[in-house]
Amino acid sequence: MKRTLIGLALISLLGGCQTVTQTVTGWYDDIFSSSSKKTLPAPLLDFKPSVEVKLRASANIGGAGGFVFVPALNKEGLFATGFDGKLARFEADTLKERWRTEAGKKLSGGVGAAENLVVVGTQKGEVLAYDFNGQPLWQARVTSEILSPPQIAGGLVLVRSGDGRIFALDAKDGKRKWLYQRATPALTVRSFGGMMIDKNGVFAGFGGGKLVALELESGNVGWEVSVALPRGVSELERIADVTSNAVTDGRLVCAVAFQGRVACFEIQNGNVVWARDLSSIAGLAMDARNVYVADVNGAVHAMDKTTGGYVWKQDKLTHRQLSTPLIYRGYVVVGDLQGYVHFISREDGAFAARIATDGSPIRAQPQALTDGVLVQTKNGGLFVLGLN
């Protein structure tokens, strides 16, 4: 029987414990075992800030429940949603609310916004589409729960279902255009990772450490590579899933696997450029020089994106359950389980600034604004943070 772990009760189990606690509360929220207590997050160290970060605006869209909700940004503003089904449009820099509507359903995957279309997903595999004014347009259905934001490009709405399928729906009416599916391992990590679209390519990671490149228009497979290979004897030891989005600079595409590796490939043909052992659930970011990874233990790594050579490592956020990193104005920005947002120098990994939000975990990747950084917390808080 196919089994999916709900939440990441896995991490402490890999050291030889025998029981798995299954939960719907999210990524790291219940890390239990039969013989150990929760690992406490590292205390926050004092440092002298090199840049000032201030709260410029805040709002609330409703809690995330056991899911991860990523807001969508475009020239029309900010679109955000939460588990209870509220969907709202805000002015991006001020968080002034333009409109708010009720989906009438519990949401689980959320928001894609482009091409005058706003799309969210539900636990039952329902795809709900609205226009930029919040008016319902169409509904469709896929085969299982939707855990990541739908992507909109080329007249298509791409939806990833929890059973490992990618659906391409017509943006006009939601009718299916193509479907990609693959077999999944016997045991996988419940993943909120979605897809990354670059020009005419769709890049998605899967259980078993695979990264697949698909043609956007047709869904045909361009190439498939192994980011990591399962190792070990037990099913738990052999989990090596890509649980976060790949990143690309147009030449390279890079991805990281839980209990596996971080690796970069040539985007045209999938040839491996470099690979390094590393385990991550949250994922990675890339700039002109480096790849930045938040690992499962709470360390942030910077590696040369051409060679994979280490540039620096910041290991003072141990067990703080970091979000996917964001690169913003020379800083690596990550949120943590207590709602803090950390600004780390991309030059040497030193702490540059820190600011608190509402005290609840920040699971979603911070988003870059024209003049600030946006974060969404598990409690539904939206915060615009400005650098002075």
PyMOL commands that set and color helices and strands:
alter all, ss='L'
color gray80, all
select helices_A, chain A and resi 11-15
alter helices_A, ss='H'
color red, helices_A
select strands_A, chain A and resi 3-5+53-60+72-74+77-81+86-90+97-102+107-114+117-122+126-130+136-141+151-153+156-160+166-170+176-180+187-189+196-198+201-205+210-215+221-226+247-248+252-256+260-266+272-278+283-286+290-294+300-304+310-314+326-328+331-335+340-345+351-356+367-369+372-376+381-387
alter strands_A, ss='S'
color yellow, strands_A
deselect
rebuild
show_as cartoon
